[in-house]
């Protein structure tokens, strides 16, 4: 981690989800995080790697043609 760690609020804002969702994902071990006592922080590079690893692509088959 070379840059300053991110807060849950920063991660939530970046990915347009609620802060509580970020905390839940971290607590379940689904989102990489570091905990210092009661404080949770996120490595921005690890978050980007997580998103890339979990990216899905749509085929467009469900879109309406009109």
C-alpha positions in Angstrom: 0.0 0.0 0.0 1.8 3.1 -1.2 -0.9 5.7 -1.0 -3.0 6.7 2.0 -5.5 4.0 2.8 -9.2 4.7 1.9 -12.1 4.9 4.3 -15.3 3.0 3.9 -17.0 6.3 3.0 -14.4 6.9 0.2 -14.8 3.3 -1.2 -18.6 3.7 -1.0 -18.6 7.0 -2.9 -16.2 5.7 -5.5 -18.4 2.7 -6.3 -21.8 4.3 -5.6 -22.9 2.0 -2.8 -23.7 2.6 0.8 -21.1 2.8 3.4 -22.9 0.0 5.4 -22.6 -2.2 2.3 -18.8 -1.7 2.2 -18.6 -2.6 5.9 -20.7 -5.7 5.4 -18.6 -6.9 2.4 -15.4 -6.3 4.4 -16.7 -8.1 7.5 -17.7 -11.1 5.4 -14.2 -11.1 3.9 -15.5 -10.4 0.4 -13.8 -7.0 0.1 -10.0 -6.7 1.0 -9.5 -4.6 4.0 -7.2 -4.0 7.0 -8.6 -3.6 10.5 -6.9 -1.6 13.2 -8.9 -2.1 16.4 -12.3 -0.7 15.4 -11.1 1.1 12.4 -11.2 -0.4 8.9 -9.2 0.9 6.0 -8.9 -0.2 2.3 -6.0 -0.3 -0.1 -7.1 1.5 -3.2 -5.0 -0.8 -5.5 -6.5 -3.9 -3.8 -10.0 -2.5 -4.3 -9.3 -1.9 -8.0 -7.9 -5.5 -8.3 -11.0 -6.8 -6.6 -13.3 -5.0 -9.0 -11.3 -6.2 -12.0 -11.4 -9.8 -10.7 -15.2 -9.7 -10.2 -16.1 -7.8 -13.3 -18.9 -9.3 -15.4 -19.9 -8.6 -18.9 -23.4 -8.5 -20.4 -24.1 -9.8 -23.8 -26.8 -7.3 -24.6 -29.3 -10.1 -25.3 -31.8 -8.7 -22.8 -31.8 -5.2 -24.2 -34.9 -4.1 -26.1 -34.7 -3.6 -29.8 -37.2 -1.1 -30.9 
